[in-house]
C-alpha cells in the first residue's frame, strides 16, 4: 500500500504515486483557497518556491538526478530502468536540512 507522503525513485525523478494517479502529467492548478500556515511552515514553503519555483520540468529533473536521496534509491538500477523503490525519508530529511538555511 502506498502512503500519502511516499515518494518513489522513478526514471525522471522523485514521484508521489498518489499525486501522479490523480493528476498524471497535467499541471496541478492552484485553487482560489486561502490556506493558513504558521510562520515556520510559511517560511519553509516560501524558501522552496524561491529556490525551485522558476525551474522548468527538465531543470527539476536534472537537479533531482544530482541529489543524494534519489541517487541512493536508484543505485541498483540502470538509468532508464523503471523503479518503484521508495526514497528514504531519512535521506530526504538529511539532504534537504543540509541545504536549507532557514533563518
C-alpha positions, 0 to 999 in steps of 0.5 A, spaced: 500 500 500 502 506 498 502 512 503 500 519 502 507 522 503 511 516 499 515 518 494 518 513 489 525 513 485 522 513 478 526 514 471 525 522 471 525 523 478 522 523 485 514 521 484 508 521 489 504 515 486 498 518 489 499 525 486 501 522 479 494 517 479 490 523 480 493 528 476 498 524 471 502 529 467 497 535 467 499 541 471 496 541 478 492 548 478 492 552 484 485 553 487 482 560 489 483 557 497 486 561 502 490 556 506 493 558 513 500 556 515 504 558 521 510 562 520 515 556 520 511 552 515 510 559 511 517 560 511 519 553 509 514 553 503 516 560 501 524 558 501 522 552 496 518 556 491 524 561 491 529 556 490 525 551 485 519 555 483 522 558 476 525 551 474 522 548 468 520 540 468 527 538 465 531 543 470 527 539 476 529 533 473 536 534 472 537 537 479 533 531 482 538 526 478 544 530 482 541 529 489 543 524 494 536 521 496 534 519 489 541 517 487 541 512 493 534 509 491 536 508 484 543 505 485 541 498 483 538 500 477 540 502 470 538 509 468 532 508 464 530 502 468 523 503 471 523 503 479 518 503 484 523 503 490 521 508 495 526 514 497 528 514 504 525 519 508 531 519 512 535 521 506 530 526 504 530 529 511 538 529 511 539 532 504 534 537 504 536 540 512 543 540 509 541 545 504 536 549 507 538 555 511 532 557 514 533 563 518 
